[in-house]
Amino acid sequence: MKDSKQILSDHKVSVTNPRILVIEALLENNNPLTVDELQLKLKNKVAKSTLYRVLNDLKKINILNEFTNPENATVVELLLEDDSHHHHLFCSDCGEIIDIQMGDEFERTLSKEIKRLEKKFNFSIEDHRLELFGKCTDLCENCS
C-alpha cells in the first residue's frame, strides 16, 4: 500500500502536513467515515476548516469519494488506483458503512440499463451508486 506522501506526489500536489494527516487517517480505516468521525480520528490535529479544505483538494485530484449517509451526514473515502467500483451497506442501528462489490453480471446489466437511460433521455450519466439500508446481524459489536 502506498503512503500518504507518495499518493500526493503521484497526483502532483504539494505535500502538506494536514493532507498527510487526513490521508493517513483515511488509509487506516477500511470503511468510509463521516466527516465528524474523521475529525475525531484526527484528534483535533487538523482544524475543521482546514479539514474541509483538504477534503476539497482531494476531491479535485479525484482520490476522494464523497456521499451522504441516511442521516444526511457527509461521508468520505479514499479512491486509489487499486480500488474497484463498489457500493455500500448502511446499518441503521450502529451507523456502520460497509463497502460491497456486486457481481460482474449485475454490474454489466446495470451498465446496459444506464446506457439505455442515457439514450432515452439524451442524458450523460457520469456515475452511479447503489446503497443498501438495513441492520447488522446479532453478531455486530457496535449494535445495541
Phi and psi in radians as a Rosetta constraint file:
Dihedral C 1 N 2 CA 2 C 2 CIRCULARHARMONIC -1.269 0.35
Dihedral N 2 CA 2 C 2 N 3 CIRCULARHARMONIC 2.714 0.35
Dihedral C 2 N 3 CA 3 C 3 CIRCULARHARMONIC -1.667 0.35
Dihedral N 3 CA 3 C 3 N 4 CIRCULARHARMONIC 2.942 0.35
Dihedral C 3 N 4 CA 4 C 4 CIRCULARHARMONIC -1.072 0.35
Dihedral N 4 CA 4 C 4 N 5 CIRCULARHARMONIC -0.702 0.35
Dihedral C 4 N 5 CA 5 C 5 CIRCULARHARMONIC -1.123 0.35
Dihedral N 5 CA 5 C 5 N 6 CIRCULARHARMONIC -0.704 0.35
Dihedral C 5 N 6 CA 6 C 6 CIRCULARHARMONIC -1.152 0.35
Dihedral N 6 CA 6 C 6 N 7 CIRCULARHARMONIC -0.702 0.35
Dihedral C 6 N 7 CA 7 C 7 CIRCULARHARMONIC -1.055 0.35
Dihedral N 7 CA 7 C 7 N 8 CIRCULARHARMONIC -0.803 0.35
Dihedral C 7 N 8 CA 8 C 8 CIRCULARHARMONIC -1.136 0.35
Dihedral N 8 CA 8 C 8 N 9 CIRCULARHARMONIC -0.759 0.35
Dihedral C 8 N 9 CA 9 C 9 CIRCULARHARMONIC -1.077 0.35
Dihedral N 9 CA 9 C 9 N 10 CIRCULARHARMONIC -0.767 0.35
Dihedral C 9 N 10 CA 10 C 10 CIRCULARHARMONIC -1.033 0.35
Dihedral N 10 CA 10 C 10 N 11 CIRCULARHARMONIC -0.518 0.35
Dihedral C 10 N 11 CA 11 C 11 CIRCULARHARMONIC -1.738 0.35
Dihedral N 11 CA 11 C 11 N 12 CIRCULARHARMONIC 0.175 0.35
Dihedral C 11 N 12 CA 12 C 12 CIRCULARHARMONIC 0.983 0.35
Dihedral N 12 CA 12 C 12 N 13 CIRCULARHARMONIC 0.763 0.35
Dihedral C 12 N 13 CA 13 C 13 CIRCULARHARMONIC -2.103 0.35
Dihedral N 13 CA 13 C 13 N 14 CIRCULARHARMONIC 2.707 0.35
Dihedral C 13 N 14 CA 14 C 14 CIRCULARHARMONIC -1.143 0.35
Dihedral N 14 CA 14 C 14 N 15 CIRCULARHARMONIC 2.506 0.35
Dihedral C 14 N 15 CA 15 C 15 CIRCULARHARMONIC -1.560 0.35
Dihedral N 15 CA 15 C 15 N 16 CIRCULARHARMONIC 1.894 0.35
Dihedral C 15 N 16 CA 16 C 16 CIRCULARHARMONIC -2.056 0.35
Dihedral N 16 CA 16 C 16 N 17 CIRCULARHARMONIC 2.730 0.35
Dihedral C 16 N 17 CA 17 C 17 CIRCULARHARMONIC -1.043 0.35
Dihedral N 17 CA 17 C 17 N 18 CIRCULARHARMONIC -0.794 0.35
Dihedral C 17 N 18 CA 18 C 18 CIRCULARHARMONIC -1.054 0.35
Dihedral N 18 CA 18 C 18 N 19 CIRCULARHARMONIC -0.698 0.35
Dihedral C 18 N 19 CA 19 C 19 CIRCULARHARMONIC -1.111 0.35
Dihedral N 19 CA 19 C 19 N 20 CIRCULARHARMONIC -0.738 0.35
Dihedral C 19 N 20 CA 20 C 20 CIRCULARHARMONIC -1.054 0.35
Dihedral N 20 CA 20 C 20 N 21 CIRCULARHARMONIC -0.841 0.35
Dihedral C 20 N 21 CA 21 C 21 CIRCULARHARMONIC -1.076 0.35
Dihedral N 21 CA 21 C 21 N 22 CIRCULARHARMONIC -0.744 0.35
Dihedral C 21 N 22 CA 22 C 22 CIRCULARHARMONIC -1.158 0.35
Dihedral N 22 CA 22 C 22 N 23 CIRCULARHARMONIC -0.818 0.35
Dihedral C 22 N 23 CA 23 C 23 CIRCULARHARMONIC -1.106 0.35
Dihedral N 23 CA 23 C 23 N 24 CIRCULARHARMONIC -0.741 0.35
Dihedral C 23 N 24 CA 24 C 24 CIRCULARHARMONIC -1.068 0.35
Dihedral N 24 CA 24 C 24 N 25 CIRCULARHARMONIC -0.731 0.35
Dihedral C 24 N 25 CA 25 C 25 CIRCULARHARMONIC -1.107 0.35
Dihedral N 25 CA 25 C 25 N 26 CIRCULARHARMONIC -0.686 0.35
Dihedral C 25 N 26 CA 26 C 26 CIRCULARHARMONIC -1.246 0.35
Dihedral N 26 CA 26 C 26 N 27 CIRCULARHARMONIC -0.625 0.35
Dihedral C 26 N 27 CA 27 C 27 CIRCULARHARMONIC -1.162 0.35
Dihedral N 27 CA 27 C 27 N 28 CIRCULARHARMONIC -0.589 0.35
Dihedral C 27 N 28 CA 28 C 28 CIRCULARHARMONIC -1.193 0.35
Dihedral N 28 CA 28 C 28 N 29 CIRCULARHARMONIC -0.449 0.35
Dihedral C 28 N 29 CA 29 C 29 CIRCULARHARMONIC -1.683 0.35
Dihedral N 29 CA 29 C 29 N 30 CIRCULARHARMONIC 2.315 0.35
Dihedral C 29 N 30 CA 30 C 30 CIRCULARHARMONIC -1.425 0.35
Dihedral N 30 CA 30 C 30 N 31 CIRCULARHARMONIC -0.348 0.35
Dihedral C 30 N 31 CA 31 C 31 CIRCULARHARMONIC -2.076 0.35
Dihedral N 31 CA 31 C 31 N 32 CIRCULARHARMONIC 2.858 0.35
Dihedral C 31 N 32 CA 32 C 32 CIRCULARHARMONIC -1.038 0.35
Dihedral N 32 CA 32 C 32 N 33 CIRCULARHARMONIC 2.714 0.35
Dihedral C 32 N 33 CA 33 C 33 CIRCULARHARMONIC -2.212 0.35
Dihedral N 33 CA 33 C 33 N 34 CIRCULARHARMONIC 2.563 0.35
Dihedral C 33 N 34 CA 34 C 34 CIRCULARHARMONIC -1.266 0.35
Dihedral N 34 CA 34 C 34 N 35 CIRCULARHARMONIC 2.800 0.35
Dihedral C 34 N 35 CA 35 C 35 CIRCULARHARMONIC -1.055 0.35
Dihedral N 35 CA 35 C 35 N 36 CIRCULARHARMONIC -0.666 0.35
Dihedral C 35 N 36 CA 36 C 36 CIRCULARHARMONIC -1.119 0.35
Dihedral N 36 CA 36 C 36 N 37 CIRCULARHARMONIC -0.722 0.35
Dihedral C 36 N 37 CA 37 C 37 CIRCULARHARMONIC -1.104 0.35
Dihedral N 37 CA 37 C 37 N 38 CIRCULARHARMONIC -0.706 0.35
Dihedral C 37 N 38 CA 38 C 38 CIRCULARHARMONIC -1.113 0.35
Dihedral N 38 CA 38 C 38 N 39 CIRCULARHARMONIC -0.728 0.35
Dihedral C 38 N 39 CA 39 C 39 CIRCULARHARMONIC -1.067 0.35
Dihedral N 39 CA 39 C 39 N 40 CIRCULARHARMONIC -0.731 0.35
Dihedral C 39 N 40 CA 40 C 40 CIRCULARHARMONIC -1.114 0.35
Dihedral N 40 CA 40 C 40 N 41 CIRCULARHARMONIC -0.729 0.35
Dihedral C 40 N 41 CA 41 C 41 CIRCULARHARMONIC -1.065 0.35
Dihedral N 41 CA 41 C 41 N 42 CIRCULARHARMONIC -0.612 0.35
Dihedral C 41 N 42 CA 42 C 42 CIRCULARHARMONIC -1.346 0.35
Dihedral N 42 CA 42 C 42 N 43 CIRCULARHARMONIC -0.169 0.35
Dihedral C 42 N 43 CA 43 C 43 CIRCULARHARMONIC 0.883 0.35
Dihedral N 43 CA 43 C 43 N 44 CIRCULARHARMONIC 0.791 0.35
Dihedral C 43 N 44 CA 44 C 44 CIRCULARHARMONIC 1.052 0.35
Dihedral N 44 CA 44 C 44 N 45 CIRCULARHARMONIC 0.403 0.35
Dihedral C 44 N 45 CA 45 C 45 CIRCULARHARMONIC -1.341 0.35
Dihedral N 45 CA 45 C 45 N 46 CIRCULARHARMONIC -0.303 0.35
Dihedral C 45 N 46 CA 46 C 46 CIRCULARHARMONIC -2.265 0.35
Dihedral N 46 CA 46 C 46 N 47 CIRCULARHARMONIC 2.173 0.35
Dihedral C 46 N 47 CA 47 C 47 CIRCULARHARMONIC -1.073 0.35
Dihedral N 47 CA 47 C 47 N 48 CIRCULARHARMONIC 2.614 0.35
Dihedral C 47 N 48 CA 48 C 48 CIRCULARHARMONIC -1.026 0.35
Dihedral N 48 CA 48 C 48 N 49 CIRCULARHARMONIC -0.709 0.35
Dihedral C 48 N 49 CA 49 C 49 CIRCULARHARMONIC -1.119 0.35
Dihedral N 49 CA 49 C 49 N 50 CIRCULARHARMONIC -0.670 0.35
Dihedral C 49 N 50 CA 50 C 50 CIRCULARHARMONIC -1.171 0.35
Dihedral N 50 CA 50 C 50 N 51 CIRCULARHARMONIC -0.700 0.35
Dihedral C 50 N 51 CA 51 C 51 CIRCULARHARMONIC -1.012 0.35
Dihedral N 51 CA 51 C 51 N 52 CIRCULARHARMONIC -0.828 0.35
Dihedral C 51 N 52 CA 52 C 52 CIRCULARHARMONIC -1.106 0.35
Dihedral N 52 CA 52 C 52 N 53 CIRCULARHARMONIC -0.655 0.35
Dihedral C 52 N 53 CA 53 C 53 CIRCULARHARMONIC -1.129 0.35
Dihedral N 53 CA 53 C 53 N 54 CIRCULARHARMONIC -0.760 0.35
Dihedral C 53 N 54 CA 54 C 54 CIRCULARHARMONIC -1.114 0.35
Dihedral N 54 CA 54 C 54 N 55 CIRCULARHARMONIC -0.764 0.35
Dihedral C 54 N 55 CA 55 C 55 CIRCULARHARMONIC -1.062 0.35
Dihedral N 55 CA 55 C 55 N 56 CIRCULARHARMONIC -0.720 0.35
Dihedral C 55 N 56 CA 56 C 56 CIRCULARHARMONIC -1.105 0.35
Dihedral N 56 CA 56 C 56 N 57 CIRCULARHARMONIC -0.707 0.35
Dihedral C 56 N 57 CA 57 C 57 CIRCULARHARMONIC -1.060 0.35
Dihedral N 57 CA 57 C 57 N 58 CIRCULARHARMONIC -0.746 0.35
Dihedral C 57 N 58 CA 58 C 58 CIRCULARHARMONIC -1.203 0.35
Dihedral N 58 CA 58 C 58 N 59 CIRCULARHARMONIC -0.572 0.35
Dihedral C 58 N 59 CA 59 C 59 CIRCULARHARMONIC -1.159 0.35
Dihedral N 59 CA 59 C 59 N 60 CIRCULARHARMONIC -0.701 0.35
Dihedral C 59 N 60 CA 60 C 60 CIRCULARHARMONIC -1.086 0.35
Dihedral N 60 CA 60 C 60 N 61 CIRCULARHARMONIC -0.542 0.35
Dihedral C 60 N 61 CA 61 C 61 CIRCULARHARMONIC -1.709 0.35
Dihedral N 61 CA 61 C 61 N 62 CIRCULARHARMONIC 0.242 0.35
Dihedral C 61 N 62 CA 62 C 62 CIRCULARHARMONIC 1.042 0.35
Dihedral N 62 CA 62 C 62 N 63 CIRCULARHARMONIC 0.699 0.35
Dihedral C 62 N 63 CA 63 C 63 CIRCULARHARMONIC -2.098 0.35
Dihedral N 63 CA 63 C 63 N 64 CIRCULARHARMONIC 0.187 0.35
Dihedral C 63 N 64 CA 64 C 64 CIRCULARHARMONIC -2.310 0.35
Dihedral N 64 CA 64 C 64 N 65 CIRCULARHARMONIC 2.263 0.35
Dihedral C 64 N 65 CA 65 C 65 CIRCULARHARMONIC -1.771 0.35
Dihedral N 65 CA 65 C 65 N 66 CIRCULARHARMONIC 2.352 0.35
Dihedral C 65 N 66 CA 66 C 66 CIRCULARHARMONIC -2.234 0.35
Dihedral N 66 CA 66 C 66 N 67 CIRCULARHARMONIC 2.307 0.35
Dihedral C 66 N 67 CA 67 C 67 CIRCULARHARMONIC -2.610 0.35
Dihedral N 67 CA 67 C 67 N 68 CIRCULARHARMONIC 3.131 0.35
Dihedral C 67 N 68 CA 68 C 68 CIRCULARHARMONIC -2.003 0.35
Dihedral N 68 CA 68 C 68 N 69 CIRCULARHARMONIC 2.392 0.35
Dihedral C 68 N 69 CA 69 C 69 CIRCULARHARMONIC -1.510 0.35
Dihedral N 69 CA 69 C 69 N 70 CIRCULARHARMONIC 3.075 0.35
Dihedral C 69 N 70 CA 70 C 70 CIRCULARHARMONIC -1.033 0.35
Dihedral N 70 CA 70 C 70 N 71 CIRCULARHARMONIC -0.401 0.35
Dihedral C 70 N 71 CA 71 C 71 CIRCULARHARMONIC -1.566 0.35
Dihedral N 71 CA 71 C 71 N 72 CIRCULARHARMONIC 0.175 0.35
Dihedral C 71 N 72 CA 72 C 72 CIRCULARHARMONIC 1.134 0.35
Dihedral N 72 CA 72 C 72 N 73 CIRCULARHARMONIC 0.443 0.35
Dihedral C 72 N 73 CA 73 C 73 CIRCULARHARMONIC -1.549 0.35
Dihedral N 73 CA 73 C 73 N 74 CIRCULARHARMONIC 2.541 0.35
Dihedral C 73 N 74 CA 74 C 74 CIRCULARHARMONIC -1.316 0.35
Dihedral N 74 CA 74 C 74 N 75 CIRCULARHARMONIC 2.288 0.35
Dihedral C 74 N 75 CA 75 C 75 CIRCULARHARMONIC -2.068 0.35
Dihedral N 75 CA 75 C 75 N 76 CIRCULARHARMONIC 2.450 0.35
Dihedral C 75 N 76 CA 76 C 76 CIRCULARHARMONIC -2.281 0.35
Dihedral N 76 CA 76 C 76 N 77 CIRCULARHARMONIC 2.664 0.35
Dihedral C 76 N 77 CA 77 C 77 CIRCULARHARMONIC -2.687 0.35
Dihedral N 77 CA 77 C 77 N 78 CIRCULARHARMONIC 2.597 0.35
Dihedral C 77 N 78 CA 78 C 78 CIRCULARHARMONIC -1.284 0.35
Dihedral N 78 CA 78 C 78 N 79 CIRCULARHARMONIC 2.543 0.35
Dihedral C 78 N 79 CA 79 C 79 CIRCULARHARMONIC -2.117 0.35
Dihedral N 79 CA 79 C 79 N 80 CIRCULARHARMONIC 1.782 0.35
Dihedral C 79 N 80 CA 80 C 80 CIRCULARHARMONIC -1.888 0.35
Dihedral N 80 CA 80 C 80 N 81 CIRCULARHARMONIC 2.935 0.35
Dihedral C 80 N 81 CA 81 C 81 CIRCULARHARMONIC -0.952 0.35
Dihedral N 81 CA 81 C 81 N 82 CIRCULARHARMONIC -0.640 0.35
Dihedral C 81 N 82 CA 82 C 82 CIRCULARHARMONIC -1.456 0.35
Dihedral N 82 CA 82 C 82 N 83 CIRCULARHARMONIC -0.039 0.35
Dihedral C 82 N 83 CA 83 C 83 CIRCULARHARMONIC -1.442 0.35
Dihedral N 83 CA 83 C 83 N 84 CIRCULARHARMONIC 2.384 0.35
Dihedral C 83 N 84 CA 84 C 84 CIRCULARHARMONIC -1.809 0.35
Dihedral N 84 CA 84 C 84 N 85 CIRCULARHARMONIC 2.911 0.35
Dihedral C 84 N 85 CA 85 C 85 CIRCULARHARMONIC -1.001 0.35
Dihedral N 85 CA 85 C 85 N 86 CIRCULARHARMONIC 2.348 0.35
Dihedral C 85 N 86 CA 86 C 86 CIRCULARHARMONIC -2.625 0.35
Dihedral N 86 CA 86 C 86 N 87 CIRCULARHARMONIC 3.019 0.35
Dihedral C 86 N 87 CA 87 C 87 CIRCULARHARMONIC -2.220 0.35
Dihedral N 87 CA 87 C 87 N 88 CIRCULARHARMONIC -2.984 0.35
Dihedral C 87 N 88 CA 88 C 88 CIRCULARHARMONIC -2.404 0.35
Dihedral N 88 CA 88 C 88 N 89 CIRCULARHARMONIC 2.578 0.35
Dihedral C 88 N 89 CA 89 C 89 CIRCULARHARMONIC -1.851 0.35
Dihedral N 89 CA 89 C 89 N 90 CIRCULARHARMONIC 2.379 0.35
Dihedral C 89 N 90 CA 90 C 90 CIRCULARHARMONIC -2.051 0.35
Dihedral N 90 CA 90 C 90 N 91 CIRCULARHARMONIC 2.179 0.35
Dihedral C 90 N 91 CA 91 C 91 CIRCULARHARMONIC -1.586 0.35
Dihedral N 91 CA 91 C 91 N 92 CIRCULARHARMONIC 2.165 0.35
Dihedral C 91 N 92 CA 92 C 92 CIRCULARHARMONIC -1.369 0.35
Dihedral N 92 CA 92 C 92 N 93 CIRCULARHARMONIC -0.224 0.35
Dihedral C 92 N 93 CA 93 C 93 CIRCULARHARMONIC -1.493 0.35
Dihedral N 93 CA 93 C 93 N 94 CIRCULARHARMONIC -1.017 0.35
Dihedral C 93 N 94 CA 94 C 94 CIRCULARHARMONIC -1.751 0.35
Dihedral N 94 CA 94 C 94 N 95 CIRCULARHARMONIC -0.190 0.35
Dihedral C 94 N 95 CA 95 C 95 CIRCULARHARMONIC 1.461 0.35
Dihedral N 95 CA 95 C 95 N 96 CIRCULARHARMONIC 0.052 0.35
Dihedral C 95 N 96 CA 96 C 96 CIRCULARHARMONIC -1.124 0.35
Dihedral N 96 CA 96 C 96 N 97 CIRCULARHARMONIC 2.524 0.35
Dihedral C 96 N 97 CA 97 C 97 CIRCULARHARMONIC -2.080 0.35
Dihedral N 97 CA 97 C 97 N 98 CIRCULARHARMONIC 2.180 0.35
Dihedral C 97 N 98 CA 98 C 98 CIRCULARHARMONIC -2.045 0.35
Dihedral N 98 CA 98 C 98 N 99 CIRCULARHARMONIC 2.243 0.35
Dihedral C 98 N 99 CA 99 C 99 CIRCULARHARMONIC -1.269 0.35
Dihedral N 99 CA 99 C 99 N 100 CIRCULARHARMONIC 2.357 0.35
Dihedral C 99 N 100 CA 100 C 100 CIRCULARHARMONIC -2.349 0.35
Dihedral N 100 CA 100 C 100 N 101 CIRCULARHARMONIC 2.667 0.35
Dihedral C 100 N 101 CA 101 C 101 CIRCULARHARMONIC -2.033 0.35
Dihedral N 101 CA 101 C 101 N 102 CIRCULARHARMONIC 2.362 0.35
Dihedral C 101 N 102 CA 102 C 102 CIRCULARHARMONIC -1.529 0.35
Dihedral N 102 CA 102 C 102 N 103 CIRCULARHARMONIC 2.809 0.35
Dihedral C 102 N 103 CA 103 C 103 CIRCULARHARMONIC -1.138 0.35
Dihedral N 103 CA 103 C 103 N 104 CIRCULARHARMONIC 2.718 0.35
Dihedral C 103 N 104 CA 104 C 104 CIRCULARHARMONIC -1.008 0.35
Dihedral N 104 CA 104 C 104 N 105 CIRCULARHARMONIC -0.715 0.35
Dihedral C 104 N 105 CA 105 C 105 CIRCULARHARMONIC -1.111 0.35
Dihedral N 105 CA 105 C 105 N 106 CIRCULARHARMONIC -0.731 0.35
Dihedral C 105 N 106 CA 106 C 106 CIRCULARHARMONIC -1.063 0.35
Dihedral N 106 CA 106 C 106 N 107 CIRCULARHARMONIC -0.815 0.35
Dihedral C 106 N 107 CA 107 C 107 CIRCULARHARMONIC -1.114 0.35
Dihedral N 107 CA 107 C 107 N 108 CIRCULARHARMONIC -0.670 0.35
Dihedral C 107 N 108 CA 108 C 108 CIRCULARHARMONIC -1.111 0.35
Dihedral N 108 CA 108 C 108 N 109 CIRCULARHARMONIC -0.773 0.35
Dihedral C 108 N 109 CA 109 C 109 CIRCULARHARMONIC -1.103 0.35
Dihedral N 109 CA 109 C 109 N 110 CIRCULARHARMONIC -0.743 0.35
Dihedral C 109 N 110 CA 110 C 110 CIRCULARHARMONIC -1.114 0.35
Dihedral N 110 CA 110 C 110 N 111 CIRCULARHARMONIC -0.706 0.35
Dihedral C 110 N 111 CA 111 C 111 CIRCULARHARMONIC -1.074 0.35
Dihedral N 111 CA 111 C 111 N 112 CIRCULARHARMONIC -0.724 0.35
Dihedral C 111 N 112 CA 112 C 112 CIRCULARHARMONIC -1.098 0.35
Dihedral N 112 CA 112 C 112 N 113 CIRCULARHARMONIC -0.724 0.35
Dihedral C 112 N 113 CA 113 C 113 CIRCULARHARMONIC -1.152 0.35
Dihedral N 113 CA 113 C 113 N 114 CIRCULARHARMONIC -0.672 0.35
Dihedral C 113 N 114 CA 114 C 114 CIRCULARHARMONIC -1.094 0.35
Dihedral N 114 CA 114 C 114 N 115 CIRCULARHARMONIC -0.771 0.35
Dihedral C 114 N 115 CA 115 C 115 CIRCULARHARMONIC -1.097 0.35
Dihedral N 115 CA 115 C 115 N 116 CIRCULARHARMONIC -0.689 0.35
Dihedral C 115 N 116 CA 116 C 116 CIRCULARHARMONIC -1.094 0.35
Dihedral N 116 CA 116 C 116 N 117 CIRCULARHARMONIC -0.758 0.35
Dihedral C 116 N 117 CA 117 C 117 CIRCULARHARMONIC -1.162 0.35
Dihedral N 117 CA 117 C 117 N 118 CIRCULARHARMONIC -0.666 0.35
Dihedral C 117 N 118 CA 118 C 118 CIRCULARHARMONIC -1.030 0.35
Dihedral N 118 CA 118 C 118 N 119 CIRCULARHARMONIC -0.802 0.35
Dihedral C 118 N 119 CA 119 C 119 CIRCULARHARMONIC -1.179 0.35
Dihedral N 119 CA 119 C 119 N 120 CIRCULARHARMONIC -0.807 0.35
Dihedral C 119 N 120 CA 120 C 120 CIRCULARHARMONIC -1.072 0.35
Dihedral N 120 CA 120 C 120 N 121 CIRCULARHARMONIC -0.718 0.35
Dihedral C 120 N 121 CA 121 C 121 CIRCULARHARMONIC -1.820 0.35
Dihedral N 121 CA 121 C 121 N 122 CIRCULARHARMONIC 0.125 0.35
Dihedral C 121 N 122 CA 122 C 122 CIRCULARHARMONIC 0.834 0.35
Dihedral N 122 CA 122 C 122 N 123 CIRCULARHARMONIC 0.989 0.35
Dihedral C 122 N 123 CA 123 C 123 CIRCULARHARMONIC -2.350 0.35
Dihedral N 123 CA 123 C 123 N 124 CIRCULARHARMONIC 2.361 0.35
Dihedral C 123 N 124 CA 124 C 124 CIRCULARHARMONIC -1.694 0.35
Dihedral N 124 CA 124 C 124 N 125 CIRCULARHARMONIC 1.883 0.35
Dihedral C 124 N 125 CA 125 C 125 CIRCULARHARMONIC -1.520 0.35
Dihedral N 125 CA 125 C 125 N 126 CIRCULARHARMONIC 2.138 0.35
Dihedral C 125 N 126 CA 126 C 126 CIRCULARHARMONIC -1.679 0.35
Dihedral N 126 CA 126 C 126 N 127 CIRCULARHARMONIC -0.414 0.35
Dihedral C 126 N 127 CA 127 C 127 CIRCULARHARMONIC -2.818 0.35
Dihedral N 127 CA 127 C 127 N 128 CIRCULARHARMONIC 2.886 0.35
Dihedral C 127 N 128 CA 128 C 128 CIRCULARHARMONIC -2.580 0.35
Dihedral N 128 CA 128 C 128 N 129 CIRCULARHARMONIC 2.796 0.35
Dihedral C 128 N 129 CA 129 C 129 CIRCULARHARMONIC -2.419 0.35
Dihedral N 129 CA 129 C 129 N 130 CIRCULARHARMONIC 2.577 0.35
Dihedral C 129 N 130 CA 130 C 130 CIRCULARHARMONIC -2.209 0.35
Dihedral N 130 CA 130 C 130 N 131 CIRCULARHARMONIC 2.076 0.35
Dihedral C 130 N 131 CA 131 C 131 CIRCULARHARMONIC -2.131 0.35
Dihedral N 131 CA 131 C 131 N 132 CIRCULARHARMONIC 2.229 0.35
Dihedral C 131 N 132 CA 132 C 132 CIRCULARHARMONIC -1.928 0.35
Dihedral N 132 CA 132 C 132 N 133 CIRCULARHARMONIC 2.350 0.35
Dihedral C 132 N 133 CA 133 C 133 CIRCULARHARMONIC -2.007 0.35
Dihedral N 133 CA 133 C 133 N 134 CIRCULARHARMONIC 2.418 0.35
Dihedral C 133 N 134 CA 134 C 134 CIRCULARHARMONIC -3.124 0.35
Dihedral N 134 CA 134 C 134 N 135 CIRCULARHARMONIC -2.647 0.35
Dihedral C 134 N 135 CA 135 C 135 CIRCULARHARMONIC -2.300 0.35
Dihedral N 135 CA 135 C 135 N 136 CIRCULARHARMONIC 2.541 0.35
Dihedral C 135 N 136 CA 136 C 136 CIRCULARHARMONIC -1.103 0.35
Dihedral N 136 CA 136 C 136 N 137 CIRCULARHARMONIC 2.905 0.35
Dihedral C 136 N 137 CA 137 C 137 CIRCULARHARMONIC -1.346 0.35
Dihedral N 137 CA 137 C 137 N 138 CIRCULARHARMONIC 3.083 0.35
Dihedral C 137 N 138 CA 138 C 138 CIRCULARHARMONIC -1.091 0.35
Dihedral N 138 CA 138 C 138 N 139 CIRCULARHARMONIC -0.290 0.35
Dihedral C 138 N 139 CA 139 C 139 CIRCULARHARMONIC -1.449 0.35
Dihedral N 139 CA 139 C 139 N 140 CIRCULARHARMONIC -0.090 0.35
Dihedral C 139 N 140 CA 140 C 140 CIRCULARHARMONIC -1.171 0.35
Dihedral N 140 CA 140 C 140 N 141 CIRCULARHARMONIC 2.230 0.35
Dihedral C 140 N 141 CA 141 C 141 CIRCULARHARMONIC -1.281 0.35
Dihedral N 141 CA 141 C 141 N 142 CIRCULARHARMONIC -0.464 0.35
Dihedral C 141 N 142 CA 142 C 142 CIRCULARHARMONIC -1.543 0.35
Dihedral N 142 CA 142 C 142 N 143 CIRCULARHARMONIC -0.377 0.35
Dihedral C 142 N 143 CA 143 C 143 CIRCULARHARMONIC -1.415 0.35
Dihedral N 143 CA 143 C 143 N 144 CIRCULARHARMONIC 2.620 0.35
